[in-house]
Amino acid sequence: MKILAINGSHRGGNGFTSFLLEKIKSGAARAGVQFETNNLADYKISRCIACSKCQSAGHLKKCIFDGKDDVATIMGRIEDADVLILASPVYVFNISSLLKTLLERYYSSGTSNKLEVTRSGLMFHEVNDRLKNKKFLGLIVSNNMEEATTEASEVFFRNFARFMDLDYLGTIKRPNGKLVSYGKDAGKEEQYPLIKGVYQELEKIGFEIASGNRIKRSSIAKASRLILPVPFLRQLLRITFIKRKIAAEAANRYFS
């Protein structure tokens, strides 16, 4: 089995997204499978310019940038993998432009005027057969505790799976990176002991994927949980004046 993680962070291997992927990789390694991470920040990725050359008779399914950047290489790795993980920090309430730019280039791998119906019953244009039926996991990283922050990214990943005929395993939504210093300060992590449980859950998810098992919904929930030691925090955050008190306290700590 081959597991491929695509990291859409502009920080590449230096960011919290990469750190969390390493936790998943650690769990997969216990099952003895191959796990590779491609940090998109390390590659040249040209944006689709909507020229539609890839849909013309003389250039069908061939992008004008093939051989001029690294996208064909990355796509080949995606197609060779059994499990695909797409990971991104949230930028302006959605996945990173880096990851979106890569995925937009998949337009060249199918014929747009050839319609198909996906397993989930959606009508869509032709999709590369080497992409279909893979297991797919999403990972979203955000500092903001508001559920609305990750909402668009989660919908994007879910619909990407539905239209591309992928076997959707779920999406991990990991907030609170700043509180634990993005995995770079063990002392910070000691202040929020729940984060250790999150890391253990990520490793467990990696092992489950590598073992060919379904990921439990409870595992996704535990890996996505808030780490603040405040009971019912999600409910409290629905009260505006409490949010303002929390924001004011955070600002005092940050600027003090």
PEMOJO-V305951 format. One line per field, one symbol per residue. ss: DSSP state (A for helix, B for strand, O for the rest). A space follows every 10 residues. Layout:
ss: ???
//
This chain:
ss: OBBBBBBOOO OAAAOAAAAA AAAAAAAAAA OOOBBBBBBA AAOOOOOOOO OOAAAOAAAO OOOOOOOOOO AAAAAAAAAA OOBBBBBBBO BOOBOOAAAA AAAAAAAAAO OOOOBBBOOO OOBBBOOOOO OOOOBBBBBB BOOOOOAAAA AAAAAAAAAA AAAOOOBBBB BBBBOOOAAA AAAOOAAAAA AOOAAAAAAA AAAAAAAAAA OOOOOOAAAA AAAAOOOOOO OOAAAAOOOA AAAAAAAAAA AAAAAO
//
